[in-house]
Amino acid sequence: MKERVVVVTGGAGMLGTEYCRVLGKAGAHPVVADVDGEAAARLAMSVSRETGVRAKGVQVDVSEKESVQRMVGEVLTEYGRLDVLVNNAAIDPKFDPGNEGRHVTAFEDYPLELFNRSLAVNVAGAFLCAQAVALPMLDQGRGVIINVSSIYGMVGPDQRIYEKESQDERTFKPVDYSVSKSALLGLTRYLAAYWAGRNIRVNSFTLGGVFNDHDPEFTARYSARVPLGRMADRGEYGEALLFLASDASSYMTGANLVVDGGWTSW
């Protein structure tokens, strides 16, 4: 990955941070692209100090075409190339800041505005970013796009793990997350076939749940559903992403790499 330029959307988030650090250690120049421009800049400086690469922080709203095009323009101005796009930015409505206390997660009453917002970021955002990097990659004669999906894009959520004995009103994993993550799998296959013979590889990266200070009740219920018996650690996905970004996966396109502790195996 030495000298390759990798854009990671949602790069300042929990997993985005891990991806940028792993990519930097492999010699790539990570571009931390995030709606929080200050957090992106801080992480880029940290990765540069730790690894010696030229990481860059860029503010971007992936749901806005002009913002995405500006971000790609900044990357090309800085590096003169763009080798890999990681479509990692996403809204997870259940845990979205500002949405706490709004228990409108049942399908029958789920607000259309929240559904549309998730599609705008999780699906249209990936579409806009892939569209914006297409010409630079075609001009270079090579490129890699990785769409980060979820087990809930492959199977329906087991809503039982979201039940809480101490809570009278039941909450659910919302419908928009599953629909949007499923759509990314279709986008992956479409683009892989569309760019057949053009040396742009497009793959999906499907993840299971990551422990992030979840309460013991949820953690126990989730872990009981996983063959490996636990949630993932935030550091357990970076090397798999590196595999997809690098030439180690040179004969993979249109595929879906699933790293879920076995969740989808039963």
N, C-alpha and C positions, 0 to 999 in steps of 0.2 A: 504493500500500500504506500510505499515511500513516494512522497510528493503528490499523491493523488488528492484531489479536492472533493470533500464530501459534505454536502449540505444535509443537516439534520434538523427537520422542522420539529417544533416542540422541544428544541435542544436543551433548554434550561430546566426542563422538568426532571422528575425523578429518574426515569429510565433514559431520557435524552442525555442527561449528564453522564451516565455510565457509558453510553455509546460514544460520546465525544472523547472521553478519557481513553477508552480502549482504542479508538481510531488514532488518537494522537500518539499513543504508545507504539502503534504499528507503523508510524511514520507518515500517516496521512495528515492533511491540513483540514481539521474539522471547521465547518461554518456553523456556528450555533445560531440557528434562526428561530426566533421566538417572539410571541406577541409582547413579552416583557423585554424590551430592548436593553434595559439596565442589567437585568439578570443575565442576559445573553453575553453582554460585554464583560461582566465579571467572570463568568465561567470561561470565556475565551482567553482572558488574561491568565487565569489559573492553569488551564491546559497548556498554554504556551510556556509558562514558567516550569511546569512539571516535566514536559516532554521535549521542549526545544523546537516544536513545530510552529508554523504561523497560523494559529487559530484566529478566527474572526467572529465577532458577535454582530448580528444583524437583526433589527426589529422587523417583523413581518406579521401581517394578518393574512393567513392563508385563504380566508374566505373572500378576500378582495383581490381582484385580478391585477389592478394597478400596483398594489403592495407587493404581490408576488413577482411581477415583472421588474419592479425596482430592486427587489432583493437579488434576483438573478443578475441584473445589470451590475450591482455592486460586487458580486462575486467575480464576474468576468473581468471587471476593471481591476480588481485586486490581484487575481491569480492568472487570468488569461485562459482559463479552462474550467470545466465543471465535469467531474468524472462520475460521481455517485450522488443520487438523491435518496434520502431516507424519509418517507412520508410517515412521520411519527406523531405529528400534532393531532390532538383529538380532544373532544369533550366527552367526559363521562358524567352525565347529568346527576347521578346519584351522589357523587362526591364533589360536584362543582362548587367552588367558593361562591357564596351568596345564595346558594340554593338550600342551605341547611334549614331544617324546620318545615320545608315545603314537602309534605308527604303525599303529593299528588303524583304517585308513581304507578298507580293502577292503570292498566291500559284503557279501561272504560272512560276515564276522566283525564287522560294525559293531554296536556296543553299542546296545541298545534305549533305554537311559537317555539317551544322547547324542542319538539321533533324537528322542525325546520332548521333550527340553529345547529343541531347536531349534524344534520345532513350537510349543511353549508360548510362546516369545518372538517368533519371526518371524511366526507365523500367529495364534495365539490373542491375542497382544499387540496386533496390529493390529485384530483383532475387538473386543477389550475397549475399546480407545481409541476406535474409531469408534462403538461403542455408547454410551460415556460422553459424547461430544460431540454426539450426535444431538439430544437434547432442547434444549440451548441453541441449536443451529443452527436447529432447527425453530421455536423461539420467536422467533428473530431474523428468520426468513424468508429466510435465506441461509447458505451455508457452503461450504467447500472441503475435501476430503480428498485427500491425495496418498499413495499407497502406493509405497514405494521398493522396486523389484524389481531383478533382475539378468539379464544375458544368459543365465545358467544357469537362469532360469525360462522361457526361450523355447526354448533348444536345450541338448542335453546337453554337459557339459564335454568338451573335448578333453583327455583324460587324459595325452596324450603330453607336454604342456608341464610336467607335474609330475614327470617323470622326471629323475633326477640321475645323472650318470655316476659320481660319487663315493659313491653310496649303494647298498648291496647290496639293502636292503629297499625295494621300491617303495611310494610313497605315492600317494594318489588324492584328488581333490576329493570330499568325502563326499556321500552320497546325500541327507542331510537338507537341505542347503543348496539343492539344485536343487528338491526337492519343495516346500519352504516358499516359495521365491521364485515358483514356478509357481502355488502356491495363492493368492498375493496378486493375481495377474492375474484369477483367477476371482472373488475377493472384490470387486475393483474393478468388474467388470461387473455382479455381483449388486447391489451397493449403488447403482450408477448407475441401474439399472433400477428398483430398489425405491423410490428417492426421486424417480422421474420426476414432474415437475410441482411438486416441493417446493422447487426452487431450491437444492438441495445437489448440487454437482458432485463427482464422484469419478473420479480418473484415476490411472493407474500411471506411474511414472517408472523406466525400465529403464536401468541403468548397465553400462558395461564396466569392465574392471579399472583401478584407480588405482595409480600408482606410489607405493610407500611403502617406499623403501629395500630393494626386493627384490634378491636376488642377481643378478649379471650373467647367469648361465645361464638363470634363469627369465625375466628381462626380455627376453632375446633371443628365446627361444622364443615367449613371448606376443606380442611385437611382430611377429614374422614371420607371425603368424596374423591380423593386423589390416590392412585395406586402407590405413589412414593410417600404418602402420608403427611405431606406438609405443603405450605405455600412456597413459592420461589423466593429466593433472596434476590435483591435488586441487582446484585453483581453477576447473576447466573445467565444473563442473556447477551452480554456484550460480545463474547467470543463467537456465538452463533451468528450474530449480526455481522461480525467481521468476516466470517466465512462467506456469507452472501455477498458482501461488498467486494470481496477480493477475487482473484483469479482461481482460488481454490474451488469455486463453484462455477467454473467457466463453461460447464456443459449443462447448466441449469437455467431454464427460463420457463415461465408460465407455471412454476411449481409453488408449493406451499410448504414451508419448513415449519413444522409444529413442535414447539418446546413447551410442554404443559404438564410435566410430571405424570403423564398418563391419563389425564382427565378425559380425553376424547376416545380412549381405548375401551371404555365400557359404557 
